[in-house]
Amino acid sequence: MEVTDSQRREAHALAAAFAATLDQRDPVALQRDWAIPAAVAGEIADMLDSYFTAHQALSLAPLAQAFVPGKSGRPAVDVYATSGGTLGLECQLLADGKPGEAILHLEMAGHDGALQLHYKYIGS
């Protein structure tokens, strides 16, 4: 299955909204807005603290730049079809607009014509 431009744009918008919630560094917001279990929301907050300072603004690359390969040859946001029929995303988190080491791993599945985000993990 090939990922369409429309799916790529929709996935980016959803991932960017999730990154905006991450920027709040509020486990309760993750639980409320993204149905993340309390224990996982706490782990996410701890993981963010290990990569970023509290004052750094977190975000994703803007849509116009998200899918353009960077120096490493990989785009800042990589959207791909998985064998299970979902979309996988690997998103480089930006700190104050600059690429950081942390990679946000997400999965998205279609429900009732819209994508639904599932947090996987943050790694390097």
Number of C-alpha atoms within 10 A of each C-alpha: 10 9 11 12 9 9 17 19 16 14 25 23 15 15 26 20 15 20 20 15 18 21 18 15 20 14 22 16 15 22 16 11 12 16 14 18 13 14 10 15 21 17 14 21 17 13 15 18 12 10 16 17 10 12 9 12 18 24 24 26 21 14 15 8 13 19 18 15 13 11 7 7 8 11 18 24 27 19 23 18 16 14 9 8 11 16 24 22 25 21 25 25 27 21 20 12 14 13 16 15 13 19 19 21 19 20 22 22 16 13 8 6 7 12 17 15 20 16 18 13 15 19 14 9
